[in-house]
Amino acid sequence: MIHTIINSKPTRLFIILAGFFIANALIAETVGVKLFSLEGTLGIAPLEWNILGNKFSFNLTAGVLLWPVVFIMTDIINEYYGMKGVRFLSFLAVGLIAYAFIMFQGAIHLQPAGFWVGNYATSNVPDANSAFKAIFGQSSWIIVGSLVAFLVGQILDVFVFHKIKKVTGEKKLWLRATGSTVVSQFVDSFIVLFIAFYIGPRVSGNQGQPWSLGLVMSICIGNYIYKFVVAVLLTPVIYWGHTIIDKYLGHDQAAAMRKAAMNG
């Protein structure tokens, strides 16, 4: 039975796509604690744009490097396995990410071994345990905001993708893939910042100084500009992925799967 399932090309493809999708989502959430300067990485001066009265430079979370990949995977899975396939993987990914953060909290509360801290101290990390807490102990509101934003973004991505496909049919893959991504990414960017830095600090009172709505919107717009540009630049990857998958499945089976996915 297992041998038959694994030998099914559509099933094997789904497992591969699902694994890559979930892995990228989990990695993006984990490395997102690091902020980096895009201009500094590229070796250029900070742009310091004035957006809604706030200066914005491209200081982004490391997670933005992987989220475009997640949304490309969403569109590919959507194309061949439909809305139900994407919804299933989205809820599964959210559950596994939440599980990972619970495990991180458990690891944080373990008593560190003295020699472990000492070994890192010789490598210019004076308190490895505090560093571990700082990296893996993200604010609960950031986690909540990120998970809600991911789930809403995924559902919106699927909805817009299918709406565009109903109008254009099999043509204009670039329009439904890029269009769904740029719409969902705007909502995703706003939700995570709004929950993590506008609502969270006001509700809990111990998550630092809450951001103003203007600051949230200005950073959201700046982040969205980056995501929009990346989504456009990665459009050829969608076509490349479709070519590889069609070749793997065979033209007839690929066409049948796309038709079935479209019909729900």
N, C-alpha and C positions, 0 to 999 in steps of 0.2 A: 504494500500500500504506500509506504513512505517513498519507495523507489519510484513508483508511478507518479506521485505528486511532484517530486523533485525533477523528474524528467519532463514535466509539462512546462513548455517554454513560457507561457503567460504567467504561471505560478512562480517559476524561478525568477522571471523578470520582476514580478511584484515584490518578491522577497529582497532582491538586490536593491531596487529603488527605495523600498521601505527602510532597509537598513541604512542606506546612505542618507535618506531624508532625516531619520531620527538622530543619527550620529551627528549630522551637521547642526541640527537644532539644539541638541544637548551641548555640543562644543561651543556654539555661539553663546548660549546662556552662561556657560562656565567662564569663558574668557572675556565676557562682556564687562567684567568688573574693572578691566584695565581701560583707561582712557589714553588715547594717543593723538598726537598732532599730525594731521595729514600733510600740512604744509612742511612741517619739520622733517617728516619722513621723506618727502619729495625734495627736500633741500631748498625750499623757497620761503620767502617772508610771509608771515601771517597776513591773510587778506583783510581781516577786521572790517567786515561789511556792517553797515548800519541797518538792522532789520527791526522794525517796530520800536525804534529808539534804543535798541540794545546792540552792542558790538558783538559780532559773531565771527569766530574763526573756526576752521574745521577741526575742532577737538572732539573726536568721536570715540565711541566704545569699540573695542576690538571685535565685538560681535557683528558689527556692520560688514565686516569682511566676508562673513559666512551667510548672513541672512539672504542676500541676493541669490545664493546657491540654493537655499531652502525654497525660495519662491519659484525658481526655475524648476526644481524637482516637483513642486506642487503642480505647475502647468503641464509637465510631462505626464505625471501620474493622472492628472485630470483628463488629459487627452485620450489615454488608453483604458483607464479604469473608472472614470466618471466621478461624479460628486460623492457617491457613497464611499469610494475608495479613498478619496482625499479626507473626507470627514473621519473615517475610521482611523487613518494614520495620524490625523491632527489630534484627536482625543487621546490616542495611544501615546503620542509624543508628549503631550501636556502631562499625562499621568506619570510617565517615566521621568520627565524633568522634575516634577514635584517630588517624586520618590528620591531622585538624586540629591535634591536639596535637603530632604529630611535626613538622608544618610550623611550628608556633609555636617549637619548640625550634631548628629551623633558622634562623628569623628572629632569635632571641635571640643566636645566635652570629655574626651578621653584624656587621662593623665599622661603627659608626655614623658618619655624616657629621658633621664638626665643626659646620657651620652649622645642621644639624638640632637638635643639642643646644643650640647657642647660641640659636636661635629660641625654644625652649621655656624656656630660662633667663630670657628677658625676660618670660615669662608666669608667673613664680614657680614654675617646675619646674626646680630647679637641676641635676638629672641625669636627663634624659629616658630615657637608655638603661637606667639602674638601675630607673626606674619601669616601663619596658616589660618588663624581666625579672621584676619583682615581680608584675605583673598577669598576664602570659602564662606565666610559668614556675612553674606550680603544682606542688606536691609530687607525685612520681610515685605515692605511695600514695593520695593524694586522687583522682587520676585513675583508678587501678585500682579503688579502692573505689566510685567513682561509676559506672564502666562496669559493674562486676559487679552493683551494686545496681539499675541501670537494667534490665539484661537479666533478672535474676531477677524483679524487680518486674513486668516486662512479661509474662513467661511465667505468673506467678502470677495476674495480672490476667485474662489470657485464660482460664485454667483455671477460676477462680471464676465469671467471667462466664457461661461455657457451662454450668457445673454448675447455676447458678441458673436459667438459661433453660430447661434441660431439665425443671426442676420446674414453672416458672411459665408456660412457653410464651411467646407474644407479649405477655402481660400483664405488668404491673409492671416496666416499663422502668427506673423509678427504683431498684428494688431491685437488679437485676443490675448497673446502671451504678455506682451509689453503693457497693453492697456489694463489688464487685470492687475498686474504687478504694481504699476504706478498709482492706481487707485487704492489698493489695499495697503501699500506701504505708507501712504500719507496717514491713513487712519491708524495704522499700527504705531507709527512714530508719535502721533499725538497722544494716544491712549496711554502708552507706557510712561511718557513724561508727565502727563496730567495726574495719573494715579500715584506715581512714585514721588514726585516732587511738589505737587500742588495739593492733592487731597491727603496723602499719607502724613506729612508733617503736621497738618492742621488737625487730623483726627487723633494721632498718637501723642503729639506734643513732645516727642523725644527723638525725632528723626532729623534734627537740624532745622535751620531756618527755611520755611516754605518759600517756594519760588512764586513770583507774581505771575499772573496769567499772561502778561505781555512777554515775560522772559520765557515762559513755556512755549508760547507760540513762535517766538523768534528762533529758538533753538530747534523747534520742530521743523520750521521752514528751512533752516540751514541744513539739518540732517536730511530732509526730504530732497533737497537739491542734489546732494551727494547720491542718494538712493536712486533718484530719477535718472541721473547720468549713467550710473552703473547698470541699471536695468536696460537702458537703450544700448549700451555698449555690449551687453551680454546676449542681445537678441540672436546673433548668429549661433550661439551655443545651443539655443532651442532647436534650430534647424539641423545642426550637427547631431544632436541627441535623437531627433526623429529619424534621421537617415540611418543611424546605427541600429535603432530599435526596429525599424521597418525591415532592415536587412536581416536582423536576427530572427524576427518572427516570421518573415515571409510576407509578401505584399498582400495576399488574400486574407491571412489571419489578422494582420495589422489593421487592414481596412474594416474587417468585421468587428474588431475590438473597439475601434474609434466610433463606429456606428452604434454599437451597443452602449458605449459610454455616453454618447450624446442623447440616447433615448432613455437614459436613466437606469 
